[in-house]
Amino acid sequence: MSDFDYDSLHALSAVVREGTFEAAARSLNVTQSAVSQRIKHLEERLGAIVVVRGRPCAPTELGLELCHHIEQVHLLEHQLRRNIESASGQGNDRAAQIRIAVNSDSLATWFPTVVKRAARELNIHFDIIADDQEYTNERLTSGEALAAVTASEDPIQGFRRMPLGEMEYMAVASQDFARKHLADGITSEALQRAPVLLFDRKDTLPKQWLLSALGETGELKGHMIPSYDGYLECCLNSAGWGMMPVATVEKLVRSGRLIELVPKKRVRTPLHWQSSARGSELLRQLASIVSEEARKKLIWDPDRI
């Protein structure tokens, strides 16, 4: 292909981002037929399939590379506009939109300051995918996100990894819950019988804590609450015991509204920032903001990071 058909690349990016041709058409304000024609045209020019049709649609390896290309073009264009308007003394009111994946506990604690600073300093608008920290890296490999806060220590091909620090968790429950379910002591057996709170089916923190704090683990059953606020409320209303970031529940423990099941027995989850290795200056500036804000709230232990 001698040059790029950017209308087709925009259509491909929208299909991968939105998951369906119909949703992609709505986001681009065109017909579904137009999106289909653009993808077909792109595949005919390339002589290769770029997206696997399904629900959701998924990019092929080539399609993923093209998605990353168009995202980089958007960021480079935004950076160029910033430079031109800065040189001419004009303001830049066109924000760049970046799709990233962030774990829910970071969204509920330290990441909102990243959003605020990035909007003010870099004129960035975020399209954030919330997921478990152990799985946000999959959003990178699928092409859904350009960067992610992830617990994965393994660098992904084509991405740069930067350690951010560790988020510390404690096991908590209400006093009423403890009186009802843990009256004979806080043991692994008692906690396995009692209802547990899980963020989703991917959530392994309660089992990690059981093994670390009590030396054994087993089958846990309870409620799946895929919302930080809902999860905390369920801890407070005695629906179950669960794992909460220390920074957000210390005051509740001190006030007696929650109890720490085994004092000072906690688990830490290392977090990392992974972003495209072919990133623009804008992505590098964003990485600096992410690092600075993470250092303010997360635990930084050079021996563990």
Backbone torsions as a table, in degrees:
resi	resn	phi	psi	omega
1	MET	NA	120.5	-174.0
2	SER	-74.8	-27.6	177.5
3	ASP	-148.7	173.7	-175.9
4	PHE	-101.2	135.8	172.8
5	ASP	-92.5	98.0	-171.9
6	TYR	-72.1	-24.4	173.4
7	ASP	-62.6	-41.0	178.5
8	SER	-68.7	-38.8	178.7
9	LEU	-67.1	-37.7	175.6
10	HIS	-62.0	-41.0	179.4
11	ALA	-64.5	-43.2	178.5
12	LEU	-61.3	-46.7	-179.8
13	SER	-60.1	-40.4	-179.3
14	ALA	-67.4	-39.1	179.4
15	VAL	-63.7	-44.1	-179.8
16	VAL	-67.3	-41.8	-178.1
17	ARG	-67.5	-44.7	-174.1
18	GLU	-88.3	-22.3	175.5
19	GLY	95.7	-21.5	179.3
20	THR	-141.4	159.0	177.2
21	PHE	-66.1	-38.3	-179.2
22	GLU	-62.2	-47.8	179.9
23	ALA	-66.6	-36.5	177.5
24	ALA	-62.1	-41.3	179.1
25	ALA	-61.8	-42.3	178.7
26	ARG	-63.4	-40.8	-178.0
27	SER	-68.2	-28.8	-179.6
28	LEU	-94.2	-6.2	-178.8
29	ASN	60.7	43.2	175.4
30	VAL	-133.0	177.8	178.6
31	THR	-80.7	159.0	176.6
32	GLN	-63.4	-35.4	178.0
33	SER	-61.7	-38.4	179.9
34	ALA	-65.0	-40.8	177.8
35	VAL	-63.5	-44.8	179.6
36	SER	-60.4	-41.7	-179.6
37	GLN	-65.8	-39.0	-179.6
38	ARG	-67.1	-41.3	178.1
39	ILE	-66.0	-42.8	178.5
40	LYS	-61.1	-43.3	179.5
41	HIS	-61.7	-43.3	-179.9
42	LEU	-62.8	-44.8	-178.8
43	GLU	-67.4	-35.4	178.0
44	GLU	-67.5	-39.3	179.8
45	ARG	-68.0	-38.3	-178.5
46	LEU	-82.2	-24.4	-175.2
47	GLY	71.6	29.1	-177.6
48	ALA	-155.4	154.3	177.3
49	ILE	-77.9	136.3	180.0
50	VAL	-112.6	-16.8	179.6
51	VAL	-146.3	135.4	177.6
52	VAL	-90.5	118.8	-177.6
53	ARG	-68.6	135.6	179.9
54	GLY	175.2	-166.6	176.4
55	ARG	-132.2	93.8	5.3
56	PRO	-86.9	163.3	172.4
57	CYS	-69.6	149.0	-178.5
58	ALA	-132.0	141.4	-180.0
59	PRO	-76.3	147.9	167.4
60	THR	-75.0	176.7	179.0
61	GLU	-59.0	-42.3	177.3
62	LEU	-66.2	-43.2	179.3
63	GLY	-59.9	-39.7	178.2
64	LEU	-62.8	-41.9	178.8
65	GLU	-63.2	-39.0	178.7
66	LEU	-68.8	-36.6	176.6
67	CYS	-62.0	-45.1	178.1
68	HIS	-62.0	-37.0	179.5
69	HIS	-62.5	-48.1	-176.6
70	ILE	-67.7	-33.0	176.7
71	GLU	-66.0	-40.3	177.9
72	GLN	-66.0	-37.1	176.9
73	VAL	-60.9	-43.9	178.5
74	HIS	-58.6	-44.8	-177.7
75	LEU	-69.3	-39.3	178.5
76	LEU	-65.6	-39.5	177.5
77	GLU	-63.7	-42.1	178.7
78	HIS	-62.7	-43.8	178.7
79	GLN	-63.3	-40.1	179.4
80	LEU	-64.6	-42.2	177.3
81	ARG	-61.4	-41.3	178.5
82	ARG	-60.3	-44.1	-178.4
83	ASN	-66.2	-43.1	-179.2
84	ILE	-65.5	-45.7	-177.1
85	GLU	-70.8	-30.4	174.7
86	SER	-67.4	-41.5	-179.9
87	ALA	-67.1	-32.1	-177.6
88	SER	-90.8	-4.8	-180.0
89	GLY	81.4	8.9	179.7
90	GLN	-92.9	157.6	177.2
91	GLY	-86.0	156.1	177.7
92	ASN	-111.2	107.1	-177.3
93	ASP	-103.1	8.5	178.2
94	ARG	-99.6	111.2	-177.4
95	ALA	-83.5	147.2	172.4
96	ALA	-87.7	137.4	177.4
97	GLN	-104.3	127.9	-179.0
98	ILE	-123.2	128.4	179.3
99	ARG	-93.9	119.2	-178.5
100	ILE	-132.3	162.4	176.9
101	ALA	-113.2	131.0	-177.3
102	VAL	-137.4	137.7	177.6
103	ASN	-70.3	149.8	-171.9
104	SER	-62.3	-36.1	-179.7
105	ASP	-67.4	-34.2	174.6
106	SER	-67.6	-39.2	177.9
107	LEU	-62.4	-31.0	-177.7
108	ALA	-87.5	-6.6	-175.4
109	THR	-124.2	-84.1	-169.2
110	TRP	-98.0	-22.0	-172.1
111	PHE	-70.6	-27.2	177.7
112	PRO	-56.0	-30.0	177.0
113	THR	-69.9	-28.7	174.1
114	VAL	-64.5	-44.4	179.6
115	VAL	-59.4	-45.5	-178.7
116	LYS	-63.2	-47.8	-178.0
117	ARG	-67.6	-41.3	-178.4
118	ALA	-64.4	-37.0	177.4
119	ALA	-66.2	-43.1	-176.8
120	ARG	-74.8	-44.5	-171.8
121	GLU	-90.5	-30.4	-174.5
122	LEU	-118.1	-4.4	-177.6
123	ASN	56.8	50.8	179.5
124	ILE	-108.9	137.5	167.7
125	HIS	-110.4	133.8	-177.9
126	PHE	-97.8	143.9	166.2
127	ASP	-114.7	97.5	-169.2
128	ILE	-99.4	130.4	172.6
129	ILE	-99.6	121.5	178.1
130	ALA	-92.2	132.3	179.2
131	ASP	-155.8	169.8	175.2
132	ASP	-63.2	141.9	-175.8
133	GLN	-60.7	-23.1	-179.6
134	GLU	-81.7	-5.7	-175.0
135	TYR	-127.7	-2.2	-179.9
136	THR	-63.6	-26.8	179.3
137	ASN	-63.7	-26.3	177.3
138	GLU	-65.0	-25.3	177.6
139	ARG	-69.4	-24.5	176.5
140	LEU	-76.1	-48.5	-177.1
141	THR	-67.7	-25.0	178.9
142	SER	-82.2	-12.2	-178.2
143	GLY	89.1	2.5	-178.0
144	GLU	-73.9	-28.1	-174.8
145	ALA	-133.1	153.1	179.5
146	LEU	-94.3	-20.1	179.2
147	ALA	-155.1	163.6	-177.0
148	ALA	-158.0	148.9	164.2
149	VAL	-91.6	119.7	-171.8
150	THR	-140.5	155.5	175.9
151	ALA	-89.1	-8.3	-177.7
152	SER	-70.4	127.3	177.6
153	GLU	-90.0	-8.4	-178.0
154	ASP	-84.8	120.5	178.0
155	PRO	-64.9	137.2	178.7
156	ILE	-91.0	137.8	-179.3
157	GLN	-56.4	128.0	-179.7
158	GLY	90.3	1.1	-179.6
159	PHE	-127.6	152.6	175.1
160	ARG	-102.0	139.1	179.7
161	ARG	-109.2	134.3	178.7
162	MET	-131.1	120.5	178.2
163	PRO	-66.3	141.2	-178.3
164	LEU	-110.5	-27.8	-174.7
165	GLY	133.4	-170.2	-176.9
166	GLU	-121.4	138.3	173.0
167	MET	-96.6	128.1	-176.6
168	GLU	-99.9	136.2	-178.0
169	TYR	-121.0	147.5	171.8
170	MET	-124.2	152.4	176.3
171	ALA	-87.7	126.1	-174.9
172	VAL	-133.2	159.8	173.4
173	ALA	-159.3	166.6	175.8
174	SER	-79.1	161.3	177.6
175	GLN	-65.1	-37.7	177.2
176	ASP	-61.3	-40.9	178.9
177	PHE	-62.8	-44.5	-179.2
178	ALA	-63.5	-40.6	179.6
179	ARG	-64.3	-36.5	-176.8
180	LYS	-79.3	-42.3	-170.9
181	HIS	-106.6	-20.1	-172.8
182	LEU	-126.0	29.3	-175.6
183	ALA	-63.2	-29.4	-178.3
184	ASP	-92.6	9.2	178.0
185	GLY	120.0	156.5	-178.4
186	ILE	-92.9	96.3	179.8
187	THR	-122.0	165.5	178.2
188	SER	-61.5	-40.1	-179.4
189	GLU	-63.8	-43.9	-179.3
190	ALA	-64.8	-39.9	-178.9
191	LEU	-72.0	-27.9	175.3
192	GLN	-72.9	-30.8	177.4
193	ARG	-76.4	-33.3	-177.5
194	ALA	-76.7	151.9	177.6
195	PRO	-67.7	133.9	178.7
196	VAL	-107.6	156.9	174.8
197	LEU	-104.3	125.8	177.0
198	LEU	-119.1	143.1	177.3
199	PHE	-67.9	-44.1	175.7
200	ASP	-163.4	-171.9	-177.5
201	ARG	-68.2	-15.1	179.8
202	LYS	-87.7	-10.5	-171.4
203	ASP	-71.7	115.1	-179.7
204	THR	-110.2	1.1	-175.2
205	LEU	-59.3	-44.7	178.9
206	PRO	-58.5	-41.0	178.7
207	LYS	-67.8	-38.8	176.9
208	GLN	-60.0	-43.4	-177.9
209	TRP	-67.3	-43.1	178.8
210	LEU	-56.2	-45.0	-178.9
211	LEU	-66.6	-41.4	-178.2
212	SER	-72.0	-43.8	-173.6
213	ALA	-84.4	-35.5	-172.6
214	LEU	-119.6	-1.6	173.4
215	GLY	81.7	1.1	177.8
216	GLU	-156.1	161.9	178.9
217	THR	-144.0	178.9	-178.4
218	GLY	-174.8	-159.1	-177.9
219	GLU	-75.6	130.9	178.6
220	LEU	-116.7	138.7	179.1
221	LYS	-132.3	144.7	179.5
222	GLY	171.3	-138.6	-173.6
223	HIS	-107.9	142.1	172.3
224	MET	-102.7	117.0	-175.2
225	ILE	-124.0	92.1	-175.0
226	PRO	-81.7	46.7	179.6
227	SER	-149.6	130.0	-179.6
228	TYR	-60.4	-50.2	-178.0
229	ASP	-62.9	-42.3	179.1
230	GLY	-65.7	-38.0	178.9
231	TYR	-62.9	-47.3	179.6
232	LEU	-62.5	-42.6	-179.9
233	GLU	-62.5	-36.5	178.4
234	CYS	-69.6	-30.0	171.8
235	CYS	-65.3	-44.1	-176.4
236	LEU	-70.0	-33.6	-176.0
237	ASN	-94.0	13.8	173.4
238	SER	72.4	22.2	178.4
239	ALA	-73.4	-24.7	-179.1
240	GLY	-179.7	174.7	172.3
241	TRP	-100.4	153.0	-176.7
242	GLY	-160.5	178.6	-178.1
243	MET	-104.9	123.4	-179.2
244	MET	-126.6	147.9	174.8
245	PRO	-58.5	131.9	-177.6
246	VAL	-55.7	-43.5	-175.1
247	ALA	-59.8	-26.2	-175.2
248	THR	-95.9	-16.1	-176.1
249	VAL	-120.1	1.6	179.6
250	GLU	-56.7	-43.2	-179.5
251	LYS	-64.9	-37.8	179.3
252	LEU	-67.1	-34.7	177.1
253	VAL	-70.4	-43.2	179.6
254	ARG	-63.6	-34.1	-178.7
255	SER	-79.8	-12.4	179.9
256	GLY	91.9	-2.1	179.3
257	ARG	-69.4	-28.3	173.6
258	LEU	-130.6	157.8	172.6
259	ILE	-120.5	147.8	172.4
260	GLU	-85.7	122.3	-170.4
261	LEU	-60.5	-45.4	174.4
262	VAL	-129.8	101.5	-174.8
263	PRO	-52.1	132.7	174.9
264	LYS	69.6	3.7	174.1
265	LYS	-95.2	101.7	-172.2
266	ARG	-130.9	165.6	175.6
267	VAL	-123.5	149.2	178.4
268	ARG	-119.0	140.1	176.7
269	THR	-114.4	116.3	177.4
270	PRO	-71.5	136.7	178.4
271	LEU	-115.6	147.8	-179.1
272	HIS	-135.7	155.7	174.3
273	TRP	-108.4	121.7	175.6
274	GLN	-118.8	129.1	179.9
275	SER	-141.5	161.7	-175.2
276	SER	-54.4	131.6	178.8
277	ALA	-67.9	-19.0	178.4
278	ARG	-98.1	25.1	-175.7
279	GLY	-65.3	156.3	178.9
280	SER	-82.2	177.4	175.1
281	GLU	-59.4	-33.2	179.9
282	LEU	-62.9	-42.1	177.9
283	LEU	-65.9	-36.1	178.3
284	ARG	-67.3	-38.6	176.5
285	GLN	-66.7	-38.5	177.0
286	LEU	-63.5	-41.5	179.2
287	ALA	-59.8	-37.4	178.3
288	SER	-63.9	-42.4	178.6
289	ILE	-64.5	-44.6	179.3
290	VAL	-58.7	-45.8	-179.4
291	SER	-62.9	-45.0	-178.2
292	GLU	-63.1	-43.6	-178.0
293	GLU	-72.7	-35.5	177.7
294	ALA	-64.0	-40.2	-178.6
295	ARG	-63.1	-26.0	-179.0
296	LYS	-74.3	-27.3	-171.5
297	LYS	-116.7	-29.1	-177.5
298	LEU	-91.1	163.3	178.2
299	ILE	-84.7	128.5	179.4
300	TRP	-112.5	108.7	179.9
301	ASP	-122.8	102.7	-176.6
302	PRO	-56.5	-26.6	-179.0
303	ASP	-75.8	-17.9	-176.7
304	ARG	-110.4	-22.0	-175.9
305	ILE	-79.9	NA	NA
